[in-house]
Amino acid sequence: MDDTKFRNFLFLKLIFFSSVTFLFFISYILKSFQLLSLSITSLILLGFFFKRINKNFLLILFSISFVFTFIEFFFFFTNHKVDFLLKKKDNILKDVKYQKSYLGYQPAPGIQNHLIISNGKTIIDSTYTIGKDGFRVTPKESNINFTKGINFFGGSYTFGWGLNDHETLPYFLQKNLKDWNVKNFAVNGYGVHQMLAHIENEQKILKEINILITANFHAVRSSCKTNYSFGTPKYIIDDNQNLRRSGYCRNLLLKEFQLPKIFGSIINRSEIKKLLDKVFTKQNDINSKDIDIYISIIKKIKKLINENNKEFVVGYIETNFYDSYDIDDIIFEKFKNENIDYINLSLEPKKEYELYNGHPNKEGNIKRSLIILEHIKTLTNK
């Protein structure tokens, strides 16, 4: 090969390598599994430029990757309405920024704006104040030295999804208990498994009263069925019927190693994975195993809190997400059997106290705070 041909060959390799690198970068920025698959296929194709790599092996690998990528794109364009004309849509979504933590993820500290505008209508426009510890700040009306504390744990209902800092459930309880310091450890998407992992790691955070706000869909989260459980603490019931920690949720072969959240964000966008989850994982179903893990985690939480001579209360909200059988009644019965102190925080009519997609509005949080307040009075008067 003469010098000119050699230089052209090197230039071609450089262009191809740069294109593959750019594809990987774009798949990362857009969190697109389809583009990631195309990037991997292109990377395999790049191997044909190197003489020492077995070409038969590369051809087999390339064929498998090409077919897989083709199927991914086929399902993507079939399942999603893609606007090839790139018409401007009047939809705006500004969500919360998260960072990796041992609990899976936590909001990034600072002031965050949550904005949803759809077809010209503002659905959500709220501000979240996140402290340096990665948890939401509950505003205080005074700066007194608090002698007692109350902790809240849970998911988006307790975090205050779509609500400003002064509209959350912990805020309204704080307003009614001025000499108590109320702390909000809830995060959007969290469940009972995060609460257990949190207090196992930092038992010193426990206060006089520790409240878990939960619902039946938390049983799906604690069983690692949901996509956003990726990288969160995983618990299983072993052959001896004991609850034990088992690495991290949905990490495939690397369950003991916590992968960055971006991996989950991209992998969860695989159309083939979505299909497999629908068939095998059955994310929309709660079975007896899910409930057993859910109750076992709450039992362990109760045990740890009682060992620290603190109070534990479960605030339970009934939902209509699962109607195959009366899951809530089954869970209530198990609470009674395990002597778990719980309050039914369900409100009727539900729609009157909902903001969006089942999440509580300000009025719902006011009403629930009063129910919790009455229960706290019974605990402090023991």
C-alpha positions as a Markdown table, in Angstrom:
| # | Residue | x | y | z |
|---|---|---|---|---|
| 1 | Met | 0.0 | 0.0 | 0.0 |
| 2 | Asp | 1.5 | 3.3 | -1.1 |
| 3 | Asp | 1.7 | 6.4 | 1.2 |
| 4 | Thr | -1.4 | 8.1 | -0.3 |
| 5 | Lys | -3.6 | 5.0 | 0.1 |
| 6 | Phe | -2.3 | 4.5 | 3.6 |
| 7 | Arg | -3.1 | 8.0 | 4.6 |
| 8 | Asn | -6.6 | 7.8 | 3.1 |
| 9 | Phe | -7.1 | 4.5 | 5.0 |
| 10 | Leu | -6.0 | 6.1 | 8.3 |
| 11 | Phe | -8.3 | 9.1 | 7.5 |
| 12 | Leu | -11.2 | 6.8 | 6.8 |
| 13 | Lys | -10.6 | 5.0 | 10.1 |
| 14 | Leu | -10.4 | 8.3 | 12.0 |
| 15 | Ile | -13.7 | 9.5 | 10.5 |
| 16 | Phe | -15.4 | 6.3 | 11.3 |
| 17 | Phe | -14.0 | 6.2 | 14.9 |
| 18 | Ser | -15.1 | 9.8 | 15.4 |
| 19 | Ser | -18.6 | 9.0 | 14.1 |
| 20 | Val | -18.9 | 6.0 | 16.5 |
| 21 | Thr | -17.7 | 8.2 | 19.4 |
| 22 | Phe | -20.2 | 10.9 | 18.5 |
| 23 | Leu | -23.0 | 8.2 | 18.4 |
| 24 | Phe | -22.1 | 7.0 | 21.9 |
| 25 | Phe | -22.1 | 10.7 | 23.1 |
| 26 | Ile | -25.5 | 11.4 | 21.6 |
| 27 | Ser | -27.0 | 8.2 | 23.1 |
| 28 | Tyr | -25.7 | 9.3 | 26.5 |
| 29 | Ile | -27.1 | 12.9 | 26.1 |
| 30 | Leu | -30.5 | 11.7 | 24.8 |
| 31 | Lys | -30.6 | 8.6 | 27.1 |
| 32 | Ser | -31.5 | 6.6 | 24.1 |
| 33 | Phe | -31.1 | 2.8 | 24.2 |
| 34 | Gln | -31.7 | 2.6 | 20.5 |
| 35 | Leu | -28.8 | 4.9 | 19.7 |
| 36 | Leu | -26.6 | 3.1 | 22.2 |
| 37 | Ser | -27.4 | -0.2 | 20.4 |
| 38 | Leu | -26.6 | 1.5 | 17.0 |
| 39 | Ser | -23.3 | 2.8 | 18.5 |
| 40 | Ile | -22.3 | -0.7 | 19.7 |
| 41 | Thr | -23.1 | -2.2 | 16.2 |
| 42 | Ser | -21.0 | 0.6 | 14.6 |
| 43 | Leu | -18.2 | -0.2 | 17.0 |
| 44 | Ile | -18.2 | -3.8 | 16.0 |
| 45 | Leu | -18.2 | -2.8 | 12.4 |
| 46 | Leu | -15.1 | -0.7 | 13.2 |
| 47 | Gly | -13.3 | -3.9 | 14.1 |
| 48 | Phe | -13.2 | -4.9 | 10.4 |
| 49 | Phe | -10.5 | -2.2 | 10.0 |
| 50 | Phe | -8.1 | -4.2 | 12.2 |
| 51 | Lys | -6.4 | -7.2 | 10.7 |
| 52 | Arg | -5.7 | -9.1 | 13.9 |
| 53 | Ile | -9.3 | -9.5 | 14.9 |
| 54 | Asn | -11.0 | -12.7 | 13.7 |
| 55 | Lys | -13.4 | -11.6 | 10.9 |
| 56 | Asn | -15.7 | -14.6 | 11.2 |
| 57 | Phe | -16.3 | -13.9 | 14.9 |
| 58 | Leu | -16.8 | -10.2 | 14.1 |
| 59 | Leu | -19.4 | -11.1 | 11.4 |
| 60 | Ile | -21.4 | -13.2 | 13.8 |
| 61 | Leu | -21.2 | -10.5 | 16.5 |
| 62 | Phe | -22.1 | -7.8 | 14.0 |
| 63 | Ser | -25.1 | -9.8 | 12.6 |
| 64 | Ile | -26.5 | -10.4 | 16.1 |
| 65 | Ser | -26.1 | -6.7 | 17.1 |
| 66 | Phe | -27.5 | -5.5 | 13.8 |
| 67 | Val | -30.7 | -7.6 | 14.1 |
| 68 | Phe | -31.1 | -6.6 | 17.7 |
| 69 | Thr | -30.7 | -2.9 | 16.8 |
| 70 | Phe | -33.2 | -3.3 | 13.9 |
| 71 | Ile | -35.8 | -4.8 | 16.2 |
| 72 | Glu | -35.2 | -2.0 | 18.8 |
| 73 | Phe | -35.8 | 0.7 | 16.2 |
| 74 | Phe | -38.8 | -1.1 | 14.8 |
| 75 | Phe | -40.5 | -1.4 | 18.1 |
| 76 | Phe | -39.5 | 2.2 | 19.0 |
| 77 | Phe | -41.2 | 3.7 | 15.9 |
| 78 | Thr | -44.1 | 1.3 | 16.3 |
| 79 | Asn | -44.8 | 2.1 | 19.9 |
| 80 | His | -44.1 | 5.9 | 19.8 |
| 81 | Lys | -45.6 | 8.5 | 17.5 |
| 82 | Val | -42.5 | 10.1 | 16.1 |
| 83 | Asp | -42.9 | 13.5 | 14.4 |
| 84 | Phe | -40.6 | 13.3 | 11.4 |
| 85 | Leu | -41.6 | 16.9 | 10.4 |
| 86 | Leu | -40.2 | 18.2 | 13.7 |
| 87 | Lys | -43.3 | 20.3 | 14.3 |
| 88 | Lys | -43.0 | 22.5 | 17.4 |
| 89 | Lys | -45.0 | 21.1 | 20.3 |
| 90 | Asp | -46.3 | 23.3 | 23.1 |
| 91 | Asn | -45.1 | 20.8 | 25.7 |
| 92 | Ile | -42.5 | 21.7 | 28.4 |
| 93 | Leu | -41.2 | 19.4 | 31.0 |
| 94 | Lys | -38.6 | 20.6 | 33.6 |
| 95 | Asp | -38.0 | 17.8 | 36.1 |
| 96 | Val | -35.9 | 17.4 | 39.2 |
| 97 | Lys | -32.2 | 16.8 | 38.9 |
| 98 | Tyr | -30.9 | 13.8 | 40.8 |
| 99 | Gln | -27.5 | 12.5 | 41.9 |
| 100 | Lys | -26.3 | 9.0 | 42.8 |
| 101 | Ser | -26.4 | 7.9 | 46.5 |
| 102 | Tyr | -26.3 | 4.6 | 48.4 |
| 103 | Leu | -30.1 | 4.8 | 48.5 |
| 104 | Gly | -30.1 | 4.8 | 44.7 |
| 105 | Tyr | -30.5 | 8.5 | 44.0 |
| 106 | Gln | -31.3 | 11.7 | 45.8 |
| 107 | Pro | -32.2 | 15.2 | 44.5 |
| 108 | Ala | -29.3 | 17.5 | 43.9 |
| 109 | Pro | -29.0 | 20.2 | 46.6 |
| 110 | Gly | -30.3 | 23.7 | 45.8 |
| 111 | Ile | -33.5 | 25.3 | 44.5 |
| 112 | Gln | -35.1 | 23.2 | 41.9 |
| 113 | Asn | -38.1 | 24.1 | 39.7 |
| 114 | His | -40.6 | 21.5 | 38.6 |
| 115 | Leu | -42.5 | 22.7 | 35.6 |
| 116 | Ile | -45.0 | 20.8 | 33.4 |
| 117 | Ile | -46.8 | 22.7 | 30.6 |
| 118 | Ser | -48.9 | 20.7 | 28.2 |
| 119 | Asn | -50.8 | 22.2 | 25.2 |
| 120 | Gly | -50.5 | 25.6 | 26.7 |
| 121 | Lys | -51.8 | 24.6 | 30.1 |
| 122 | Thr | -49.6 | 24.8 | 33.2 |
| 123 | Ile | -50.1 | 21.6 | 35.1 |
| 124 | Ile | -47.2 | 21.9 | 37.6 |
| 125 | Asp | -45.1 | 24.9 | 38.5 |
| 126 | Ser | -43.5 | 24.4 | 41.9 |
| 127 | Thr | -40.2 | 25.0 | 43.7 |
| 128 | Tyr | -38.3 | 22.5 | 45.7 |
| 129 | Thr | -35.6 | 23.5 | 48.3 |
| 130 | Ile | -33.2 | 20.6 | 48.6 |
| 131 | Gly | -30.7 | 20.7 | 51.5 |
| 132 | Lys | -27.0 | 19.7 | 51.4 |
| 133 | Asp | -28.0 | 16.2 | 52.6 |
| 134 | Gly | -30.1 | 15.6 | 49.5 |
| 135 | Phe | -33.4 | 15.8 | 51.2 |
| 136 | Arg | -36.2 | 18.3 | 51.0 |
| 137 | Val | -36.2 | 21.3 | 53.4 |
| 138 | Thr | -39.3 | 21.7 | 55.6 |
| 139 | Pro | -39.7 | 25.5 | 56.3 |
| 140 | Lys | -39.8 | 26.5 | 60.0 |
| 141 | Glu | -41.8 | 29.4 | 61.3 |
| 142 | Ser | -39.3 | 30.0 | 64.1 |
| 143 | Asn | -35.7 | 29.3 | 64.9 |
| 144 | Ile | -36.2 | 27.9 | 68.4 |
| 145 | Asn | -34.0 | 25.1 | 69.7 |
| 146 | Phe | -36.1 | 22.0 | 69.1 |
| 147 | Thr | -36.0 | 19.4 | 71.9 |
| 148 | Lys | -38.0 | 16.7 | 70.0 |
| 149 | Gly | -38.1 | 15.5 | 66.5 |
| 150 | Ile | -40.3 | 13.8 | 63.9 |
| 151 | Asn | -39.1 | 12.1 | 60.8 |
| 152 | Phe | -41.1 | 11.4 | 57.7 |
| 153 | Phe | -40.1 | 8.7 | 55.2 |
| 154 | Gly | -41.8 | 7.7 | 52.0 |
| 155 | Gly | -42.1 | 8.5 | 48.3 |
| 156 | Ser | -43.6 | 11.3 | 46.2 |
| 157 | Tyr | -46.8 | 11.7 | 48.3 |
| 158 | Thr | -44.6 | 12.6 | 51.3 |
| 159 | Phe | -41.9 | 14.5 | 49.4 |
| 160 | Gly | -44.6 | 16.8 | 48.0 |
| 161 | Trp | -44.5 | 16.1 | 44.3 |
| 162 | Gly | -45.8 | 19.1 | 42.4 |
| 163 | Leu | -46.1 | 21.2 | 45.6 |
| 164 | Asn | -44.1 | 24.1 | 47.0 |
| 165 | Asp | -42.1 | 23.8 | 50.2 |
| 166 | His | -44.9 | 25.3 | 52.3 |
| 167 | Glu | -47.6 | 22.9 | 50.9 |
| 168 | Thr | -46.1 | 19.5 | 51.9 |
| 169 | Leu | -47.4 | 17.1 | 54.5 |
| 170 | Pro | -44.3 | 17.5 | 56.8 |
| 171 | Tyr | -44.7 | 21.3 | 56.6 |
| 172 | Phe | -48.3 | 21.3 | 57.8 |
| 173 | Leu | -47.5 | 19.0 | 60.7 |
| 174 | Gln | -44.5 | 21.2 | 61.5 |
| 175 | Lys | -46.9 | 24.2 | 61.5 |
| 176 | Asn | -49.0 | 22.5 | 64.2 |
| 177 | Leu | -46.1 | 21.3 | 66.3 |
| 178 | Lys | -44.0 | 24.4 | 66.7 |
| 179 | Asp | -41.6 | 22.9 | 69.3 |
| 180 | Trp | -41.0 | 19.7 | 67.3 |
| 181 | Asn | -38.4 | 19.6 | 64.4 |
| 182 | Val | -40.0 | 17.8 | 61.5 |
| 183 | Lys | -37.6 | 16.3 | 58.9 |
| 184 | Asn | -38.7 | 15.1 | 55.4 |
| 185 | Phe | -36.6 | 12.1 | 54.3 |
| 186 | Ala | -39.0 | 11.2 | 51.5 |
| 187 | Val | -38.0 | 11.3 | 47.9 |
| 188 | Asn | -40.0 | 10.8 | 44.7 |
| 189 | Gly | -40.0 | 7.1 | 43.7 |
| 190 | Tyr | -38.8 | 5.9 | 47.1 |
| 191 | Gly | -40.4 | 3.0 | 49.0 |
| 192 | Val | -40.0 | 1.1 | 52.3 |
| 193 | His | -36.7 | -0.5 | 51.1 |
| 194 | Gln | -35.1 | 2.9 | 51.0 |
| 195 | Met | -36.3 | 3.7 | 54.6 |
| 196 | Leu | -34.8 | 0.4 | 55.9 |
| 197 | Ala | -31.5 | 0.9 | 54.0 |
| 198 | His | -31.4 | 4.5 | 55.3 |
| 199 | Ile | -31.8 | 3.7 | 59.0 |
| 200 | Glu | -29.6 | 0.6 | 58.8 |
| 201 | Asn | -26.8 | 2.9 | 57.5 |
| 202 | Glu | -27.6 | 5.9 | 59.8 |
| 203 | Gln | -29.5 | 4.9 | 62.9 |
| 204 | Lys | -28.5 | 8.2 | 64.6 |
| 205 | Ile | -31.1 | 10.0 | 62.3 |
| 206 | Leu | -34.0 | 8.3 | 64.2 |
| 207 | Lys | -36.0 | 10.8 | 66.3 |
| 208 | Glu | -38.7 | 10.4 | 69.0 |
| 209 | Ile | -41.4 | 9.6 | 66.3 |
| 210 | Asn | -40.7 | 8.1 | 62.9 |
| 211 | Ile | -43.5 | 8.1 | 60.3 |
| 212 | Leu | -43.6 | 6.0 | 57.1 |
| 213 | Ile | -46.2 | 7.2 | 54.6 |
| 214 | Thr | -46.9 | 4.3 | 52.3 |
| 215 | Ala | -49.4 | 2.6 | 49.9 |
| 216 | Asn | -49.9 | -0.7 | 48.2 |
| 217 | Phe | -47.7 | 0.2 | 45.2 |
| 218 | His | -44.7 | 0.4 | 47.5 |
| 219 | Ala | -44.9 | -3.4 | 47.5 |
| 220 | Val | -43.9 | -3.4 | 43.8 |
| 221 | Arg | -41.0 | -1.0 | 44.5 |
| 222 | Ser | -39.6 | -3.1 | 47.3 |
| 223 | Ser | -39.7 | -6.1 | 45.0 |
| 224 | Cys | -37.6 | -4.2 | 42.5 |
| 225 | Lys | -40.3 | -4.5 | 39.8 |
| 226 | Thr | -40.4 | -0.8 | 38.7 |
| 227 | Asn | -37.9 | 0.5 | 36.2 |
| 228 | Tyr | -36.8 | 3.4 | 38.5 |
| 229 | Ser | -35.8 | 0.9 | 41.2 |
| 230 | Phe | -32.6 | 0.4 | 39.2 |
| 231 | Gly | -29.6 | 0.8 | 41.6 |
| 232 | Thr | -31.8 | 1.0 | 44.7 |
| 233 | Pro | -31.3 | -1.3 | 47.8 |
| 234 | Lys | -32.6 | -4.8 | 47.2 |
| 235 | Tyr | -33.9 | -7.1 | 49.9 |
| 236 | Ile | -35.0 | -10.7 | 49.6 |
| 237 | Ile | -36.5 | -13.4 | 51.8 |
| 238 | Asp | -34.0 | -16.3 | 51.9 |
| 239 | Asp | -34.6 | -20.0 | 52.2 |
| 240 | Asn | -34.7 | -19.7 | 56.0 |
| 241 | Gln | -37.5 | -17.1 | 55.6 |
| 242 | Asn | -35.2 | -14.3 | 56.8 |
| 243 | Leu | -35.1 | -10.9 | 55.3 |
| 244 | Arg | -31.6 | -10.0 | 54.1 |
| 245 | Arg | -29.9 | -7.4 | 51.9 |
| 246 | Ser | -29.0 | -8.6 | 48.4 |
| 247 | Gly | -27.2 | -5.9 | 46.6 |
| 248 | Tyr | -29.0 | -3.5 | 44.3 |
| 249 | Cys | -32.2 | -3.8 | 42.2 |
| 250 | Arg | -32.2 | -4.6 | 38.5 |
| 251 | Asn | -28.5 | -4.6 | 38.1 |
| 252 | Leu | -28.6 | -7.9 | 36.1 |
| 253 | Leu | -25.3 | -9.8 | 36.7 |
| 254 | Leu | -23.8 | -7.0 | 38.8 |
| 255 | Lys | -26.3 | -7.0 | 41.6 |
| 256 | Glu | -23.7 | -6.4 | 44.3 |
| 257 | Phe | -22.2 | -3.4 | 42.4 |
| 258 | Gln | -24.2 | -0.2 | 42.2 |
| 259 | Leu | -24.2 | 1.1 | 38.6 |
| 260 | Pro | -24.7 | 4.8 | 38.0 |
| 261 | Lys | -28.3 | 5.9 | 37.5 |
| 262 | Ile | -27.6 | 6.8 | 33.9 |
| 263 | Phe | -27.2 | 3.1 | 33.1 |
| 264 | Gly | -30.7 | 2.5 | 34.4 |
| 265 | Ser | -32.1 | 5.5 | 32.5 |
| 266 | Ile | -30.8 | 4.2 | 29.2 |
| 267 | Ile | -31.4 | 0.5 | 29.7 |
| 268 | Asn | -35.0 | 1.1 | 30.8 |
| 269 | Arg | -35.7 | 2.7 | 27.5 |
| 270 | Ser | -35.0 | -0.5 | 25.6 |
| 271 | Glu | -38.2 | -1.6 | 23.8 |
| 272 | Ile | -37.3 | -5.2 | 24.0 |
| 273 | Lys | -36.7 | -4.9 | 27.8 |
| 274 | Lys | -40.1 | -3.2 | 28.2 |
| 275 | Leu | -41.7 | -6.2 | 26.4 |
| 276 | Leu | -39.9 | -8.7 | 28.5 |
| 277 | Asp | -40.8 | -6.8 | 31.7 |
| 278 | Lys | -44.4 | -6.8 | 30.7 |
| 279 | Val | -44.4 | -10.6 | 30.1 |
| 280 | Phe | -42.1 | -11.8 | 32.9 |
| 281 | Thr | -41.7 | -9.1 | 35.6 |
| 282 | Lys | -45.4 | -8.1 | 35.6 |
| 283 | Gln | -44.8 | -4.6 | 37.0 |
| 284 | Asn | -48.5 | -3.9 | 37.2 |
| 285 | Asp | -49.3 | -6.9 | 39.4 |
| 286 | Ile | -48.8 | -7.4 | 43.1 |
| 287 | Asn | -48.4 | -11.0 | 44.2 |
| 288 | Ser | -48.1 | -12.6 | 47.6 |
| 289 | Lys | -44.3 | -12.6 | 47.4 |
| 290 | Asp | -44.3 | -8.9 | 46.9 |
| 291 | Ile | -46.5 | -8.3 | 49.9 |
| 292 | Asp | -44.3 | -10.7 | 52.0 |
| 293 | Ile | -41.2 | -8.7 | 51.2 |
| 294 | Tyr | -43.0 | -5.4 | 51.8 |
| 295 | Ile | -44.3 | -6.5 | 55.2 |
| 296 | Ser | -41.0 | -8.1 | 56.2 |
| 297 | Ile | -39.2 | -4.8 | 55.5 |
| 298 | Ile | -41.6 | -2.8 | 57.6 |
| 299 | Lys | -41.2 | -5.4 | 60.4 |
| 300 | Lys | -37.5 | -4.9 | 60.3 |
| 301 | Ile | -37.9 | -1.1 | 60.4 |
| 302 | Lys | -40.2 | -1.4 | 63.4 |
| 303 | Lys | -37.6 | -3.7 | 65.1 |
| 304 | Leu | -34.7 | -1.3 | 64.6 |
| 305 | Ile | -36.7 | 1.7 | 65.7 |
| 306 | Asn | -38.0 | 0.0 | 68.8 |
| 307 | Glu | -34.5 | -1.1 | 69.7 |
| 308 | Asn | -33.6 | 2.6 | 69.7 |
| 309 | Asn | -36.5 | 3.3 | 72.1 |
| 310 | Lys | -38.3 | 5.4 | 69.5 |
| 311 | Glu | -41.9 | 5.4 | 68.1 |
| 312 | Phe | -42.8 | 4.0 | 64.7 |
| 313 | Val | -46.0 | 4.9 | 62.9 |
| 314 | Val | -47.2 | 3.8 | 59.4 |
| 315 | Gly | -49.5 | 6.2 | 57.6 |
| 316 | Tyr | -51.3 | 4.2 | 54.9 |
| 317 | Ile | -53.1 | 5.6 | 51.9 |
| 318 | Glu | -55.5 | 3.3 | 50.0 |
| 319 | Thr | -55.2 | 3.6 | 46.2 |
| 320 | Asn | -57.1 | 2.3 | 43.1 |
| 321 | Phe | -54.0 | 1.2 | 41.2 |
| 322 | Tyr | -54.6 | -2.5 | 41.8 |
| 323 | Asp | -58.1 | -3.9 | 41.8 |
| 324 | Ser | -57.6 | -7.6 | 41.1 |
| 325 | Tyr | -58.2 | -8.3 | 44.8 |
| 326 | Asp | -58.5 | -6.3 | 48.0 |
| 327 | Ile | -54.8 | -5.8 | 48.6 |
| 328 | Asp | -55.3 | -3.0 | 51.1 |
| 329 | Asp | -57.4 | -5.2 | 53.4 |
| 330 | Ile | -54.7 | -7.9 | 53.2 |
| 331 | Ile | -52.0 | -5.4 | 54.2 |
| 332 | Phe | -54.1 | -4.0 | 57.1 |
| 333 | Glu | -54.6 | -7.6 | 58.4 |
| 334 | Lys | -50.9 | -8.2 | 58.3 |
| 335 | Phe | -50.2 | -4.9 | 60.1 |
| 336 | Lys | -52.6 | -6.0 | 62.9 |
| 337 | Asn | -51.0 | -9.5 | 63.1 |
| 338 | Glu | -47.5 | -8.0 | 63.3 |
| 339 | Asn | -48.6 | -5.3 | 65.9 |
| 340 | Ile | -47.6 | -2.5 | 63.5 |
| 341 | Asp | -49.0 | 0.9 | 64.6 |
| 342 | Tyr | -50.8 | 2.3 | 61.5 |
| 343 | Ile | -53.2 | 5.1 | 60.6 |
| 344 | Asn | -55.5 | 5.0 | 57.6 |
| 345 | Leu | -54.9 | 8.3 | 55.8 |
| 346 | Ser | -57.2 | 7.6 | 52.9 |
| 347 | Leu | -59.5 | 10.5 | 52.1 |
| 348 | Glu | -62.9 | 10.6 | 50.3 |
| 349 | Pro | -63.7 | 11.7 | 47.7 |
| 350 | Lys | -60.2 | 11.0 | 46.4 |
| 351 | Lys | -60.3 | 13.4 | 43.5 |
| 352 | Glu | -61.0 | 16.3 | 45.8 |
| 353 | Tyr | -57.6 | 15.8 | 47.4 |
| 354 | Glu | -55.5 | 15.0 | 44.4 |
| 355 | Leu | -53.2 | 17.3 | 42.5 |
| 356 | Tyr | -52.2 | 15.2 | 39.5 |
| 357 | Asn | -51.8 | 11.5 | 38.8 |
| 358 | Gly | -53.0 | 10.6 | 42.3 |
| 359 | His | -50.5 | 12.8 | 44.1 |
| 360 | Pro | -51.9 | 14.8 | 47.1 |
| 361 | Asn | -52.8 | 18.4 | 46.8 |
| 362 | Lys | -52.3 | 21.1 | 49.5 |
| 363 | Glu | -55.8 | 20.4 | 51.0 |
| 364 | Gly | -55.1 | 16.7 | 51.2 |
| 365 | Asn | -51.9 | 17.3 | 53.1 |
| 366 | Ile | -53.6 | 19.7 | 55.5 |
| 367 | Lys | -56.3 | 17.1 | 56.3 |
| 368 | Arg | -53.8 | 14.2 | 56.7 |
| 369 | Ser | -51.6 | 16.4 | 58.9 |
| 370 | Leu | -54.5 | 16.8 | 61.3 |
| 371 | Ile | -55.1 | 13.0 | 61.4 |
| 372 | Ile | -51.5 | 12.4 | 62.2 |
| 373 | Leu | -51.5 | 15.2 | 64.8 |
| 374 | Glu | -54.3 | 13.5 | 66.7 |
| 375 | His | -52.4 | 10.2 | 66.6 |
| 376 | Ile | -49.2 | 11.8 | 67.9 |
| 377 | Lys | -51.1 | 13.2 | 70.9 |
| 378 | Thr | -52.0 | 9.6 | 71.8 |
| 379 | Leu | -48.4 | 8.6 | 71.6 |
| 380 | Thr | -47.0 | 11.5 | 73.7 |
| 381 | Asn | -49.7 | 11.0 | 76.3 |
| 382 | Lys | -48.8 | 7.4 | 77.0 |
